[in-house]
Amino acid sequence: MNKMKFDVKCVKDCLKNNGRVFTVRSWGGSAQESVVEVEGIGACDKYRIGRVSGIKSIERYVKLSGFRYVDEWWNAIARFGANDGYLFLVVKKRGNHV
């Protein structure tokens, strides 16, 4: 199983507390859907939503990103060099009680 890392605390906390999180990565991966292992969370389903084409393309997802404001999220995406990356939904599998 592939691993997925969350270095930004508010993003990982969103996944932990809500059971799901939207995240942007610089790579698209090879599969539309896959299972990943997230340290401290366990197995999660990962769904590729689509390519990010700018800040407007992520606005509707900010409530489940871990960030309070879309600008805050976009700045974090830019720091990781993922401005033209891919949006994913990561969902904690049932039975993960972390």
MARVOBA-638397 format. One record per residue (C-alpha): x, y, z. Coordinates in steps of 0.02 Angstrom, whole numbers, padded with zeros to 5 digits, always signed. Layout:
N
XYZ;...
% end
This chain:
98
+00000+00000+00000;+00066+00173-00045;+00093+00300+00092;+00026+00478+00095;+00107+00608+00207;+00025+00760+00285;+00153+00888+00346;+00028+01027+00380;-00053+00996+00549;-00221+01077+00511;-00243+00965+00358;-00203+00805+00451;-00315+00861+00595;-00458+00888+00472;-00439+00709+00411;-00428+00644+00588;-00577+00743+00653;-00693+00740+00501;-00644+00575+00422;-00605+00663+00258;-00499+00803+00187;-00468+00886+00020;-00284+00905-00022;-00184+00966-00171;-00029+00873-00229;+00095+00911-00368;+00073+00737-00443;-00083+00656-00511;-00044+00476-00473;-00080+00333-00590;-00254+00285-00530;-00416+00383-00510;-00445+00290-00345;-00324+00202-00229;-00294+00153-00048;-00156+00241+00048;-00082+00226+00222;-00078+00389+00320;+00035+00391+00473;-00066+00412+00632;-00231+00384+00538;-00219+00215+00451;-00290+00157+00285;-00382+00288+00182;-00466+00292+00013;-00391+00423-00103;-00494+00495-00247;-00420+00608-00381;-00546+00748-00413;-00453+00840-00550;-00320+00963-00601;-00305+01128-00508;-00317+01275-00626;-00302+01416-00498;-00372+01475-00333;-00551+01479-00400;-00545+01292-00434;-00522+01251-00249;-00638+01380-00168;-00785+01262-00149;-00677+01133-00058;-00599+01245+00075;-00718+01193+00215;-00643+01018+00216;-00463+01069+00180;-00411+01106+00358;-00388+01290+00317;-00505+01431+00366;-00484+01534+00207;-00449+01490+00026;-00304+01615+00019;-00222+01528+00167;-00241+01360+00079;-00178+01428-00087;-00022+01499-00002;+00016+01328+00073;-00009+01246-00097;+00113+01371-00174;+00243+01336-00038;+00239+01153-00088;+00249+01196-00273;+00081+01118-00314;-00006+01269-00394;-00038+01168-00552;-00062+01003-00462;-00209+00890-00428;-00351+00897-00302;-00385+00739-00203;-00515+00685-00077;-00442+00572+00058;-00568+00474+00163;-00525+00377+00319;-00581+00196+00305;-00710+00135+00429;-00635+00053+00580;-00488+00174+00595;-00510+00238+00772;-00367+00360+00788;
% end
